[in-house]
Amino acid sequence: MHRTPATGPPGPPTAAAATTAPAAARHPRALEPVTAILIVLLSVLGALIGVVLITSLGVSPNTAVIGALVAMLVGRIPAGVLARMRSLHRQNLVQSAVSGSTFAAANSLMTPIAVPFALGRTDLVWPMLGGAAIGLAVDSWVLYRVFDSTLLPATNAWPAGIAAAETIKAGDSGGKKAVVLGASAVVGLLGALMKIPTSAAGVAFLGNVWALLMFGIGLLVAQYAPTLLDVDLSGAFVPHGLMIGAGLVALGQAGMLMRGRGGGGRKTGAAQEAGTTQAEDDGTPARTVGATRLRRGLLEGVVLFTAGAVVVALTGGLIGGMTVPGLIGWVLLAGAAALVHQLIVGLAAMHSGWFPAFAVTLIVLIVGLFLSIPTVPLALLVGYTASTGPAFADLGYDFKAGWLLRRDAVPWQPYEMSGRREQYIAQVMGFAVALGVVALAWHTFFTDGKVPPVSKVYVTTITSGLDPHTMATLLLWAIPGALIQLIGGSSRQLGVLLATGLLVATANAGWMVLGALAVRYGYTRWRRRGVRTAAERIRRDEQSDNDMSLVGAGLIAGSSLNDISKLTKAL
């Protein structure tokens, strides 16, 4: 299969690129006055949009494209200081912060604190908010440490990141690219308005073919199993069992990557100290994060998530209500569940652009019921776990967008690492704004009956208890999930993506994914016509991948605009 479109490693810049690249210049800073003010203002807007939609409709929109468009418009205001926003990299900082504030407010903060509220324990909302803030902070830190490792490579799809980057580039360059992107965005918007999941087709033009094939199969099986087989797969917890098996194998594969197997590059001198890799002699692309830093980043995640669980236990009043062994077990389980949840959600998002955060949290809940964890500790466990994952995935999208925008920098790696650091700072600013908005808004929304639907599902499951047959079903279906994941390997994540498709279960999305894959294959074959040499075939494949990536980015951007339009319905 050919390489993921528009995601290849940075190569030697062309003469033209070298003249326009930010040669040895410092990357624009997130804390520059104009950029920082715009980040804060738009992050407030993003957080409010996230809070309104998650509590009213149960959805969390991707506002990255909206942030990029607003930043581009500001850069065209005829005022000297605002002209600085014409920089693609400043626009990237703004869109990173806006998308981060939206996901943080909706998924990482509002959803977790609604769990104790829906349970009738309003006294635990503030402790849960503190725990969720810790989970959010650790979530983003771990991704910052391990992005572009062999576990989470920048060269993989991260579809929403490609959409944001292509939007920014098209707005800057105009011409044919802008026309293609705009036309695709219109198609994506119109399709979404007609309830057609056009974003699924967009993802299929961008991601790993094998991973998306399994994702599409899972979507189709989930759609037709109830009518053709008279089986409610989700109600029988079949997808959840598959995810457990695939997730466990995925963790084992991550452990192998931590040990440096398949590390993707040799280490020399300073690279060993920094935990980075250099390109192999055969042209294998370098990673900016090597096995050493990957290992440290994940171990830091384990320690920090466990420390956060201790804080939740202390502030949530678990001490005194549980035995010492039970409390220690709860803390260790919460720390491990947060990391596992983060990685599975991140891997699914990286390949498919969709993440099954609700389903993986539900698995943690079921395990807690099986272990007979009392109601209040279980509710806090679920809330703490739910705070991780979405921000991890969103930051991956934003880093992907920045990685694409910085590809022609000279020298590349210092500029890339500097830009990634500034993106992280911008996202932390967005997270801080989201925390403030949620702290001020939650009481008004919750007392008005606007509680995230997914939080109500968690509470209903906690209070209704566990069916004795559920755990047996989970363990049974974990076996094929593990086998599929093992066969596909860490680069394809077949088991995780199959389970994701079964869990997402969006009507007609499977047809959109498989249809787009067929179009992608057919277009690539058409572009190869008359090719006689291997070099020419590679060049044609890259051209077709770039064309498909632009169309896919437009479809995703149009679908995102439709998500934002739902705000009027919610209000």
MARMI-652590 format. One record per residue (C-alpha): x, y, z; residue in one letter. Coordinates in Angstrom, 3 decimals, decimal comma. Layout:
residues N
PAVEX         u         v         w  drenvex
PAVEX         X         Y         Z        a
...
//
This chain:
residues 571
PAVEX         u         v         w  drenvex
PAVEX     0,000     0,000     0,000        m
PAVEX     1,171     3,504    -0,719        h
PAVEX     2,174     5,995     1,917        r
PAVEX    -0,368     7,987     3,897        t
PAVEX    -1,097    11,166     1,908        p
PAVEX     0,722    14,376     2,687        a
PAVEX     2,240    12,844     5,767        t
PAVEX     5,683    11,760     4,623        g
PAVEX     8,814    12,769     6,447        p
PAVEX    10,296    16,198     5,867        p
PAVEX    12,729    16,054     3,006        g
PAVEX    15,347    18,459     1,708        p
PAVEX    13,563    21,706     0,873        p
PAVEX    13,450    22,953    -2,661        t
PAVEX    15,240    26,166    -3,632        a
PAVEX    11,964    28,046    -3,499        a
PAVEX    11,023    26,540    -0,164        a
PAVEX    14,412    27,323     1,266        a
PAVEX    13,995    30,989     0,449        t
PAVEX    10,610    31,170     2,163        t
PAVEX    11,360    28,842     5,069        a
PAVEX    11,976    30,398     8,484        p
PAVEX    15,705    29,703     8,246        a
PAVEX    17,091    29,354    11,749        a
PAVEX    14,445    31,827    12,966        a
PAVEX    12,657    31,451    16,249        r
PAVEX     9,183    30,004    15,984        h
PAVEX     6,433    32,555    16,841        p
PAVEX     5,606    32,419    20,544        r
PAVEX     2,199    31,676    22,029        a
PAVEX     2,736    34,377    24,666        l
PAVEX     3,263    37,208    22,190        e
PAVEX     0,664    39,882    23,122        p
PAVEX    -1,479    39,753    19,969        v
PAVEX    -1,363    35,966    19,718        t
PAVEX    -2,036    35,483    23,433        a
PAVEX    -5,030    37,845    23,437        i
PAVEX    -6,532    36,099    20,422        l
PAVEX    -5,887    32,707    22,017        i
PAVEX    -7,704    33,678    25,220        v
PAVEX   -10,680    35,285    23,481        l
PAVEX   -11,246    32,441    21,036        l
PAVEX   -10,628    29,826    23,722        s
PAVEX   -13,482    31,322    25,752        v
PAVEX   -15,692    30,984    22,686        l
PAVEX   -14,510    27,407    22,062        g
PAVEX   -15,082    26,390    25,684        a
PAVEX   -18,596    27,852    25,676        l
PAVEX   -19,422    26,035    22,431        i
PAVEX   -18,129    22,779    23,929        g
PAVEX   -20,111    23,186    27,151        v
PAVEX   -23,367    24,070    25,384        v
PAVEX   -23,192    21,232    22,857        l
PAVEX   -22,050    18,478    25,248        i
PAVEX   -24,823    19,292    27,739        t
PAVEX   -27,568    19,843    25,169        s
PAVEX   -26,835    17,453    22,307        l
PAVEX   -24,147    15,193    23,750        g
PAVEX   -21,603    16,077    21,044        v
PAVEX   -18,245    17,855    21,143        s
PAVEX   -17,373    19,646    17,880        p
PAVEX   -13,927    20,049    16,362        n
PAVEX   -13,353    23,815    16,395        t
PAVEX    -9,792    23,667    15,010        a
PAVEX   -10,881    24,720    11,519        v
PAVEX   -13,017    27,546    12,935        i
PAVEX   -10,075    28,823    14,967        g
PAVEX    -7,851    28,713    11,897        a
PAVEX   -10,395    30,620     9,789        l
PAVEX   -10,843    33,328    12,432        v
PAVEX    -7,076    33,707    12,796        a
PAVEX    -6,755    34,072     9,011        m
PAVEX    -9,460    36,756     8,938        l
PAVEX    -7,812    38,676    11,764        v
PAVEX    -4,519    38,597     9,853        g
PAVEX    -6,192    40,380     6,955        r
PAVEX    -7,448    43,303     9,014        i
PAVEX    -5,522    46,394     7,804        p
PAVEX    -3,835    47,148    11,116        a
PAVEX    -0,090    46,833    11,526        g
PAVEX    -0,048    44,761    14,700        v
PAVEX    -2,788    42,392    13,496        l
PAVEX    -0,898    41,671    10,288        a
PAVEX     1,338    39,403    12,374        r
PAVEX    -1,520    36,896    12,308        m
PAVEX    -0,843    36,332     8,608        r
PAVEX     1,834    33,915     9,812        s
PAVEX     0,744    30,312     9,253        l
PAVEX     2,458    29,330    12,477        h
PAVEX     0,590    31,894    14,579        r
PAVEX    -2,654    30,681    13,030        q
PAVEX    -1,619    27,159    13,987        n
PAVEX    -1,088    28,280    17,592        l
PAVEX    -4,556    29,841    17,723        v
PAVEX    -6,319    26,839    16,219        q
PAVEX    -4,469    24,551    18,634        s
PAVEX    -5,694    26,536    21,629        a
PAVEX    -9,285    26,826    20,394        v
PAVEX    -9,702    23,121    19,636        s
PAVEX    -8,016    22,278    22,938        g
PAVEX   -10,359    24,481    24,959        s
PAVEX   -13,419    22,961    23,249        t
PAVEX   -12,486    19,331    23,863        f
PAVEX   -11,209    20,073    27,359        a
PAVEX   -14,375    21,852    28,451        a
PAVEX   -16,754    19,314    26,924        a
PAVEX   -15,065    15,933    27,301        n
PAVEX   -12,331    16,264    29,899        s
PAVEX   -14,063    18,498    32,454        l
PAVEX   -17,833    18,806    32,045        m
PAVEX   -18,500    15,105    31,442        t
PAVEX   -16,501    13,830    34,469        p
PAVEX   -17,966    16,284    36,991        i
PAVEX   -21,491    15,461    35,808        a
PAVEX   -21,071    11,877    37,065        v
PAVEX   -21,156    12,669    40,823        p
PAVEX   -23,810    15,346    40,200        f
PAVEX   -26,101    12,866    38,407        a
PAVEX   -25,471    10,448    41,271        l
PAVEX   -26,838    13,043    43,689        g
PAVEX   -23,462    13,845    45,279        r
PAVEX   -23,082    17,534    44,486        t
PAVEX   -20,493    17,777    47,268        d
PAVEX   -18,120    15,732    45,097        l
PAVEX   -18,347    17,968    42,006        v
PAVEX   -15,490    20,251    43,064        w
PAVEX   -13,153    17,381    44,067        p
PAVEX   -13,961    15,695    40,749        m
PAVEX   -13,244    18,932    38,885        l
PAVEX    -9,837    19,055    40,556        g
PAVEX    -9,158    15,433    39,616        g
PAVEX   -10,349    15,990    36,047        a
PAVEX    -8,053    19,016    35,741        a
PAVEX    -5,129    16,835    36,831        i
PAVEX    -6,133    14,129    34,335        g
PAVEX    -6,347    16,743    31,582        l
PAVEX    -2,936    18,183    32,458        a
PAVEX    -1,218    14,788    32,547        v
PAVEX    -3,035    13,736    29,363        d
PAVEX    -1,562    16,613    27,382        s
PAVEX     1,890    16,319    28,979        w
PAVEX     2,263    12,667    28,009        v
PAVEX     1,270    13,354    24,400        l
PAVEX     3,735    16,240    24,249        y
PAVEX     6,460    13,884    25,440        r
PAVEX     5,724    10,969    23,099        v
PAVEX     4,307    12,488    19,899        f
PAVEX     6,303    11,389    16,840        d
PAVEX     7,621     8,245    18,484        s
PAVEX     7,231     4,785    16,990        t
PAVEX     4,038     4,452    19,046        l
PAVEX     2,433     7,705    17,845        l
PAVEX     4,306     8,770    14,677        p
PAVEX     3,774    12,159    13,063        a
PAVEX     3,755    10,323     9,718        t
PAVEX     0,505     8,549    10,611        n
PAVEX    -2,850    10,007     9,598        a
PAVEX    -4,183    12,160    12,491        w
PAVEX    -6,941    13,158     9,996        p
PAVEX    -8,277    16,278    11,728        a
PAVEX    -4,714    17,608    11,840        g
PAVEX    -4,363    17,280     8,082        i
PAVEX    -7,699    19,089     7,671        a
PAVEX    -6,533    21,997     9,832        a
PAVEX    -3,156    22,245     8,085        a
PAVEX    -4,639    22,124     4,588        e
PAVEX    -7,189    24,778     5,543        t
PAVEX    -4,458    27,108     6,782        i
PAVEX    -2,246    26,506     3,734        k
PAVEX    -5,092    26,936     1,255        a
PAVEX    -6,142    30,189     2,913        g
PAVEX    -2,588    31,465     2,605        d
PAVEX    -1,783    30,374    -0,952        s
PAVEX    -5,216    30,550    -2,614        g
PAVEX    -5,358    29,306    -6,211        g
PAVEX    -6,345    25,780    -7,201        k
PAVEX    -5,767    24,319    -3,736        k
PAVEX    -8,170    26,824    -2,186        a
PAVEX   -10,799    26,049    -4,840        v
PAVEX   -10,529    22,266    -4,327        v
PAVEX   -10,575    22,612    -0,547        l
PAVEX   -13,507    25,038    -0,650        g
PAVEX   -15,537    22,856    -3,002        a
PAVEX   -14,861    19,781    -0,864        s
PAVEX   -15,850    21,709     2,265        a
PAVEX   -19,158    22,680     0,645        v
PAVEX   -19,807    19,027    -0,212        v
PAVEX   -18,889    18,027     3,331        g
PAVEX   -21,200    20,647     4,830        l
PAVEX   -24,145    19,811     2,570        l
PAVEX   -23,709    16,102     3,208        g
PAVEX   -23,570    16,635     6,957        a
PAVEX   -26,696    18,805     6,832        l
PAVEX   -28,440    15,871     5,109        m
PAVEX   -27,236    13,544     7,909        k
PAVEX   -24,631    11,909     5,635        i
PAVEX   -21,376    11,247     7,556        p
PAVEX   -19,112    12,975     5,038        t
PAVEX   -16,318    13,253     7,592        s
PAVEX   -16,018     9,468     7,461        a
PAVEX   -15,270     9,678     3,731        a
PAVEX   -12,775    12,447     4,407        g
PAVEX   -10,939    10,301     6,920        v
PAVEX   -10,774     7,425     4,426        a
PAVEX    -8,912     9,669     1,973        f
PAVEX    -6,251    10,363     4,604        l
PAVEX    -5,587     7,412     6,889        g
PAVEX    -3,955     4,013     6,913        n
PAVEX    -5,770     1,833     4,378        v
PAVEX    -5,745    -1,377     6,409        w
PAVEX    -6,787     0,320     9,642        a
PAVEX    -9,624     2,156     7,899        l
PAVEX   -10,738    -1,015     6,123        l
PAVEX   -11,277    -2,667     9,516        m
PAVEX   -12,925     0,505    10,819        f
PAVEX   -15,368     0,487     7,892        g
PAVEX   -16,125    -3,205     8,354        i
PAVEX   -16,854    -2,594    12,022        g
PAVEX   -19,212     0,265    11,160        l
PAVEX   -21,121    -1,865     8,648        l
PAVEX   -21,424    -4,852    10,983        v
PAVEX   -22,714    -2,595    13,747        a
PAVEX   -25,259    -1,049    11,386        q
PAVEX   -26,711    -4,257     9,945        y
PAVEX   -26,280    -6,857    12,699        a
PAVEX   -29,501    -5,824    14,511        p
PAVEX   -31,646    -6,293    11,384        t
PAVEX   -29,884    -9,157     9,594        l
PAVEX   -28,754   -11,174    12,615        l
PAVEX   -31,261    -9,906    15,170        d
PAVEX   -28,372    -9,189    17,531        v
PAVEX   -27,726    -5,984    19,468        d
PAVEX   -23,953    -6,196    19,546        l
PAVEX   -23,471    -3,175    21,786        s
PAVEX   -26,177    -4,315    24,199        g
PAVEX   -24,462    -7,707    24,393        a
PAVEX   -21,082    -5,982    25,021        f
PAVEX   -19,461    -7,747    22,064        v
PAVEX   -17,558    -4,658    20,844        p
PAVEX   -16,418    -3,949    24,381        h
PAVEX   -14,976    -7,447    24,662        g
PAVEX   -13,156    -7,034    21,373        l
PAVEX   -11,738    -3,724    22,583        m
PAVEX   -10,512    -5,300    25,825        i
PAVEX    -8,586    -7,985    23,941        g
PAVEX    -7,270    -5,600    21,304        a
PAVEX    -6,396    -3,010    23,945        g
PAVEX    -4,383    -5,451    26,028        l
PAVEX    -2,383    -6,536    22,985        v
PAVEX    -1,943    -2,871    21,977        a
PAVEX    -0,461    -2,183    25,415        l
PAVEX     1,915    -5,101    24,967        g
PAVEX     2,919    -3,750    21,557        q
PAVEX     3,499    -0,336    23,136        a
PAVEX     5,735    -2,022    25,686        g
PAVEX     7,778    -3,575    22,893        m
PAVEX     8,194    -0,159    21,290        l
PAVEX     9,279     1,259    24,646        m
PAVEX    12,050    -1,313    24,720        r
PAVEX    13,264    -0,002    21,373        g
PAVEX    12,152    -2,843    19,095        r
PAVEX    11,137    -1,410    15,783        g
PAVEX    12,513     1,896    16,980        g
PAVEX    12,729     3,328    13,503        g
PAVEX    16,220     4,720    13,441        g
PAVEX    19,728     4,459    14,768        r
PAVEX    21,007     6,548    17,666        k
PAVEX    24,191     8,511    17,627        t
PAVEX    25,811    10,985    19,988        g
PAVEX    23,437    13,731    21,052        a
PAVEX    20,477    11,769    19,736        a
PAVEX    21,039     9,202    22,466        q
PAVEX    20,965    11,920    25,109        e
PAVEX    17,842    13,581    23,709        a
PAVEX    16,008    10,321    23,128        g
PAVEX    15,612    11,096    19,424        t
PAVEX    16,517     9,021    16,392        t
PAVEX    18,355     9,740    13,185        q
PAVEX    17,515     8,432     9,743        a
PAVEX    18,804     5,048     8,763        e
PAVEX    21,196     4,777     5,835        d
PAVEX    18,397     3,232     3,772        d
PAVEX    16,304     6,410     4,041        g
PAVEX    14,016     5,359     6,895        t
PAVEX    12,629     8,634     8,295        p
PAVEX    13,924     9,922    11,591        a
PAVEX    11,650    10,319    14,575        r
PAVEX    11,957    13,317    16,829        t
PAVEX    11,189    11,041    19,802        v
PAVEX    13,193     7,870    20,287        g
PAVEX    12,602     4,820    22,445        a
PAVEX    14,248     6,408    25,494        t
PAVEX    11,963     9,426    25,581        r
PAVEX     8,952     7,267    24,733        l
PAVEX     9,708     5,052    27,707        r
PAVEX    10,222     8,017    30,011        r
PAVEX     7,072     9,742    28,792        g
PAVEX     4,835     6,738    29,429        l
PAVEX     6,415     6,033    32,807        l
PAVEX     5,911     9,672    33,755        e
PAVEX     2,275     9,218    32,764        g
PAVEX     1,881     6,226    35,075        v
PAVEX     3,408     8,106    38,019        v
PAVEX     1,471    11,337    37,428        l
PAVEX    -1,863     9,622    36,825        f
PAVEX    -1,383     7,621    40,025        t
PAVEX    -0,528    10,796    41,939        a
PAVEX    -3,682    12,389    40,544        g
PAVEX    -5,695     9,395    41,742        a
PAVEX    -4,300     9,962    45,252        v
PAVEX    -5,541    13,571    45,117        v
PAVEX    -9,000    12,424    44,030        v
PAVEX    -9,083     9,869    46,839        a
PAVEX    -8,089    12,480    49,436        l
PAVEX   -10,443    15,234    48,281        t
PAVEX   -13,267    12,803    47,484        g
PAVEX   -13,384    11,464    51,037        g
PAVEX   -12,428     7,896    50,164        l
PAVEX   -10,040     7,706    53,092        i
PAVEX   -11,984     6,349    56,025        g
PAVEX   -14,650     4,875    53,791        g
PAVEX   -12,420     2,141    52,387        m
PAVEX    -9,946    -0,292    53,862        t
PAVEX    -6,261     0,470    53,370        v
PAVEX    -5,760    -2,403    50,864        p
PAVEX    -8,934    -1,351    49,060        g
PAVEX    -7,790     2,258    48,880        l
PAVEX    -4,371     1,286    47,542        i
PAVEX    -6,008    -0,949    44,956        g
PAVEX    -8,358     1,862    43,924        w
PAVEX    -5,487     4,297    43,440        v
PAVEX    -3,456     1,834    41,373        l
PAVEX    -6,476     0,883    39,268        l
PAVEX    -7,369     4,538    38,645        a
PAVEX    -3,825     5,396    37,572        g
PAVEX    -3,581     2,400    35,244        a
PAVEX    -7,078     2,919    33,807        a
PAVEX    -6,309     6,560    33,012        a
PAVEX    -3,181     5,602    31,048        l
PAVEX    -4,868     2,709    29,237        v
PAVEX    -7,850     4,877    28,347        h
PAVEX    -5,516     7,567    27,036        q
PAVEX    -3,527     5,225    24,800        l
PAVEX    -6,474     3,364    23,283        i
PAVEX    -8,339     6,589    22,526        v
PAVEX    -5,162     8,096    21,066        g
PAVEX    -4,390     5,128    18,831        l
PAVEX    -7,937     5,030    17,460        a
PAVEX    -7,906     8,783    16,816        a
PAVEX    -4,515     8,623    15,116        m
PAVEX    -5,670     6,115    12,513        h
PAVEX    -9,368     6,875    12,068        s
PAVEX   -10,065    10,381    13,361        g
PAVEX   -12,725     8,873    15,681        w
PAVEX   -12,163     7,934    19,296        f
PAVEX   -14,323     5,599    21,422        p
PAVEX   -13,854     7,469    24,712        a
PAVEX   -17,331     6,620    26,006        f
PAVEX   -16,986     2,913    25,272        a
PAVEX   -13,537     2,539    26,832        v
PAVEX   -14,694     4,374    29,963        t
PAVEX   -17,674     2,028    30,092        l
PAVEX   -15,260    -0,912    30,044        i
PAVEX   -13,467     0,544    33,065        v
PAVEX   -16,851     0,929    34,765        l
PAVEX   -17,730    -2,715    34,097        i
PAVEX   -14,388    -3,862    35,494        v
PAVEX   -15,103    -1,757    38,580        g
PAVEX   -18,505    -3,413    38,995        l
PAVEX   -16,900    -6,837    38,605        f
PAVEX   -14,444    -5,940    41,385        l
PAVEX   -17,387    -4,835    43,561        s
PAVEX   -16,069    -1,300    44,032        i
PAVEX   -18,617     0,715    46,081        p
PAVEX   -20,815     3,270    44,339        t
PAVEX   -19,047     6,520    45,243        v
PAVEX   -15,472     5,284    44,640        p
PAVEX   -16,648     3,775    41,349        l
PAVEX   -18,236     7,062    40,260        a
PAVEX   -14,979     8,901    41,010        l
PAVEX   -13,016     6,224    39,144        l
PAVEX   -15,235     6,627    36,084        v
PAVEX   -15,026    10,417    36,182        g
PAVEX   -11,244    10,410    36,543        y
PAVEX   -10,832     7,946    33,669        t
PAVEX   -13,181     9,937    31,438        a
PAVEX   -11,025    13,039    31,879        s
PAVEX    -8,235    11,422    29,853        t
PAVEX    -8,079    10,602    26,143        g
PAVEX    -9,931    13,343    24,214        p
PAVEX    -7,341    16,055    24,927        a
PAVEX    -4,613    13,519    24,149        f
PAVEX    -6,165    12,881    20,726        a
PAVEX    -6,869    16,547    20,051        d
PAVEX    -3,311    17,613    20,836        l
PAVEX    -2,123    14,883    18,459        g
PAVEX    -4,265    16,398    15,698        y
PAVEX    -2,839    19,859    16,396        d
PAVEX     0,768    18,638    16,510        f
PAVEX     0,148    16,902    13,178        k
PAVEX    -1,101    20,173    11,683        a
PAVEX     1,950    22,036    12,964        g
PAVEX     4,269    19,275    11,746        w
PAVEX     2,871    19,639     8,234        l
PAVEX     3,123    23,435     8,286        l
PAVEX     6,742    23,346     9,463        r
PAVEX     8,032    20,761     6,992        r
PAVEX    10,082    23,216     4,911        d
PAVEX    11,847    24,891     7,835        a
PAVEX    15,641    25,095     7,618        v
PAVEX    17,087    23,655     9,816        p
PAVEX    14,014    21,509    10,296        w
PAVEX    14,305    19,665    13,600        q
PAVEX    15,098    22,648    15,898        p
PAVEX    12,243    24,616    14,366        y
PAVEX     9,886    21,656    14,635        e
PAVEX    10,661    21,077    18,310        m
PAVEX    10,361    24,797    19,079        s
PAVEX     7,019    24,981    17,277        g
PAVEX     5,720    21,903    19,042        r
PAVEX     6,635    23,442    22,402        r
PAVEX     4,793    26,663    21,547        e
PAVEX     1,744    24,648    20,456        q
PAVEX     1,790    22,889    23,795        y
PAVEX     1,907    26,232    25,606        i
PAVEX    -1,009    27,481    23,485        a
PAVEX    -3,045    24,400    24,323        q
PAVEX    -2,308    24,757    28,040        v
PAVEX    -3,627    28,316    27,787        m
PAVEX    -6,770    26,936    26,147        g
PAVEX    -7,098    24,321    28,897        f
PAVEX    -6,807    27,010    31,592        a
PAVEX    -9,565    29,028    29,934        v
PAVEX   -11,744    25,893    29,677        a
PAVEX   -11,227    25,155    33,366        l
PAVEX   -12,338    28,674    34,278        g
PAVEX   -15,409    28,498    32,030        v
PAVEX   -16,497    25,117    33,426        v
PAVEX   -15,906    26,228    37,025        a
PAVEX   -18,204    29,220    36,444        l
PAVEX   -20,826    27,507    34,291        a
PAVEX   -21,390    23,984    35,611        w
PAVEX   -23,826    24,865    38,397        h
PAVEX   -26,099    26,887    36,110        t
PAVEX   -26,192    24,176    33,451        f
PAVEX   -26,612    21,209    35,790        f
PAVEX   -29,334    22,753    37,961        t
PAVEX   -31,168    23,630    34,760        d
PAVEX   -31,208    19,915    33,888        g
PAVEX   -28,514    20,163    31,223        k
PAVEX   -26,304    17,209    32,104        v
PAVEX   -24,189    15,444    29,443        p
PAVEX   -26,178    12,371    28,286        p
PAVEX   -23,122    10,127    28,475        v
PAVEX   -22,712    10,935    32,190        s
PAVEX   -26,292     9,840    32,793        k
PAVEX   -25,497     6,523    31,104        v
PAVEX   -22,522     6,005    33,422        y
PAVEX   -24,628     6,659    36,514        v
PAVEX   -27,448     4,404    35,323        t
PAVEX   -24,950     1,578    34,753        t
PAVEX   -23,380     2,141    38,195        i
PAVEX   -26,699     2,035    40,016        t
PAVEX   -28,191    -0,887    38,044        s
PAVEX   -25,220    -3,174    38,641        g
PAVEX   -23,575    -5,875    36,530        l
PAVEX   -25,289    -8,716    34,722        d
PAVEX   -23,549   -11,970    35,750        p
PAVEX   -23,121   -12,973    32,108        h
PAVEX   -21,514    -9,698    31,030        t
PAVEX   -17,999   -10,473    32,222        m
PAVEX   -18,069   -13,903    30,563        a
PAVEX   -19,095   -12,245    27,285        t
PAVEX   -16,312    -9,696    27,571        l
PAVEX   -13,679   -12,352    28,184        l
PAVEX   -14,980   -14,546    25,352        l
PAVEX   -14,870   -11,772    22,745        w
PAVEX   -11,559   -10,484    24,028        a
PAVEX    -9,908   -13,518    22,407        i
PAVEX   -10,695   -12,664    18,740        p
PAVEX   -10,000    -8,995    19,490        g
PAVEX    -6,540    -9,889    20,757        a
PAVEX    -5,827   -12,168    17,782        l
PAVEX    -6,850    -9,555    15,199        i
PAVEX    -4,735    -6,909    16,912        q
PAVEX    -1,779    -9,288    17,073        l
PAVEX    -2,043   -10,158    13,379        i
PAVEX    -2,229    -6,509    12,304        g
PAVEX     0,684    -5,344    14,419        g
PAVEX     1,236    -1,986    16,090        s
PAVEX     1,396    -0,039    12,813        s
PAVEX    -2,126    -0,972    11,697        r
PAVEX    -4,082    -1,375    14,969        q
PAVEX    -6,625    -3,651    13,259        l
PAVEX    -8,242    -4,925    16,444        g
PAVEX    -8,591    -1,493    18,017        v
PAVEX   -10,048    -0,048    14,798        l
PAVEX   -12,503    -2,932    14,305        l
PAVEX   -13,756    -2,464    17,854        a
PAVEX   -13,903     1,299    17,326        t
PAVEX   -16,126     0,859    14,283        g
PAVEX   -18,438    -1,476    16,181        l
PAVEX   -18,649     0,979    19,080        l
PAVEX   -19,087     4,164    17,048        v
PAVEX   -21,857     2,543    14,981        a
PAVEX   -22,738     5,693    12,997        t
PAVEX   -25,381     4,900    10,386        a
PAVEX   -24,014     4,727     6,797        n
PAVEX   -20,514     5,750     7,901        a
PAVEX   -19,226     2,307     6,922        g
PAVEX   -20,397     2,786     3,339        w
PAVEX   -18,743     6,191     3,243        m
PAVEX   -15,432     4,788     4,495        v
PAVEX   -15,343     1,790     2,169        l
PAVEX   -16,614     3,813    -0,788        g
PAVEX   -13,938     6,461    -0,262        a
PAVEX   -11,264     3,758     0,002        l
PAVEX   -12,456     2,371    -3,339        a
PAVEX   -12,316     5,844    -4,915        v
PAVEX    -8,863     6,369    -3,457        r
PAVEX    -7,641     3,069    -4,908        y
PAVEX    -9,205     3,749    -8,294        g
PAVEX    -7,776     7,275    -8,495        y
PAVEX    -4,298     6,002    -7,625        t
PAVEX    -4,509     3,351   -10,359        r
PAVEX    -5,698     5,963   -12,840        w
PAVEX    -2,794     8,258   -12,015        r
PAVEX    -0,390     5,372   -12,652        r
PAVEX    -1,496     4,927   -16,247        r
PAVEX     1,430     4,845   -18,683        g
PAVEX     4,016     4,581   -15,905        v
PAVEX     7,119     2,577   -16,851        r
PAVEX     9,588     3,109   -14,018        t
PAVEX     9,445     2,609   -10,265        a
PAVEX    10,554     6,209    -9,632        a
PAVEX     7,746     7,574   -11,784        e
PAVEX     5,241     5,330   -10,034        r
PAVEX     6,314     6,644    -6,633        i
PAVEX     5,995    10,233    -7,871        r
PAVEX     2,510     9,595    -9,294        r
PAVEX     1,405     7,898    -6,070        d
PAVEX     2,561    10,894    -4,047        e
PAVEX     0,627    13,218    -6,345        q
PAVEX    -2,540    11,170    -6,013        s
PAVEX    -2,111    11,036    -2,227        d
PAVEX    -1,753    14,816    -2,083        n
PAVEX    -4,886    15,287    -4,205        d
PAVEX    -6,875    12,912    -2,023        m
PAVEX    -5,622    14,563     1,159        s
PAVEX    -6,894    17,949    -0,012        l
PAVEX   -10,346    16,546    -0,799        v
PAVEX   -10,443    14,651     2,505        g
PAVEX    -9,426    17,748     4,449        a
PAVEX   -12,235    19,724     2,805        g
PAVEX   -14,843    17,094     3,670        l
PAVEX   -13,749    17,075     7,308        i
PAVEX   -13,693    20,881     7,438        a
PAVEX   -17,231    21,078     6,034        g
PAVEX   -18,489    18,518     8,532        s
PAVEX   -16,861    20,513    11,350        s
PAVEX   -18,704    23,635    10,217        l
PAVEX   -21,944    21,687    10,493        n
PAVEX   -21,051    20,699    14,056        d
PAVEX   -20,680    24,362    14,963        i
PAVEX   -24,006    25,169    13,314        s
PAVEX   -25,671    22,859    15,847        k
PAVEX   -25,043    25,575    18,424        l
PAVEX   -28,168    27,394    17,275        t
PAVEX   -30,225    24,239    17,808        k
PAVEX   -28,763    23,761    21,274        a
PAVEX   -29,476    27,360    22,239        l
//
